[in-house]
């Protein structure tokens, strides 16, 4: 019998701050910051990423303070990207397969 260890899953997610590279990169592109992928790659590749690392990186970015605050308010558990839009579009995508 298998049982899900919900606490372990939550802990793993909450310790995966690198998942926030996606929204950070998206916002960097919105504000015309050059080479966002490369900058985040340099930050995350082979490094341990935590909340303090993300906050410090976002603080260095040339973007409005509100954008920085919005990014720094995210957590691995709260970020869902465009999951809502994808879920809402699922019927359309399934119809295309038929």
N, C-alpha and C positions, 0 to 999 in steps of 0.2 A: 504494500500500500504506500502510495506516495502522498506526501503532505507538503504544501507550499509553506516555506518559512517566510512569512510576510515581513517580519522585522529585518531579516537578512537582505531581502530584496530592496526594502526601503533604505537600508544602510548603504548597500552597493550604489543605488541611484544617487543618494545624497552625497556620496563621496566621488561622484563622477562629474566634476565641474567642467571637464573638457567638452561636455555636450553643449555647453553654452557658446562654443566657438561658432556654431552656425548662426545664431541670432546676432552675435557681435559682428561677424563678417558681413551679414546682410545690412546692418546699420552702418558699418564702415563704408560699404558701397554706396548707400543712400547719400552719404555726405562727401562722396568723392575722395575718400582716403585711398591713396595709391597702394597697390599690392596688398590688399587685405588678407588674401589667402596665405601669402608668403609670410606676412607678419604673425599671423596666428599659428602657422606651422612652426615658425621659430620659437614661439612661446610654448607650444604644447608638445612638440616632438621630443620624446625622451625625458620630459620633466614631469614632476608631480605638480598637478594643478589643484589649487584649493580656492576658497572664496577670496582670500587675501590676494592671491595671484591675479585673479580675474579683476578685482577692484583696482589694483595697482595698474594693470594694463589699460583698463577703460579710462582711468584718470589721465593717462598720457595722450589720449586720442583727441584730435582737433575736431570736436563736434559740440553742439549745444549742451549746456549743463543738464537740461531736462532729458536729453537722449542718454547721457551718461547715467543719470539717476534711474531711468527706466531699465537700462541694462543691468545696473547693479542691484536692482530689486528682484531680478530673476534668480531662481535657484534651479538645480537640476530637476527637482520634483515639480516645479511650477511651470517649466517651459514645455509647451506642447506644439510649438511651431504652427504649421497650418493643418494640424490634424482635424480640426472641426470642418474646414473647407473640404478636405479630402473625404471625410465621412459623409458630408452632405452631397458630394459629387459621386459617391459610390453607385447609386442607381444608374447614372449616365454611363459610367465606366463598364458596368455589367451589361448594359444594353448594347454597347459596342462589341462585346464579345459574342453576342448571339448572331 
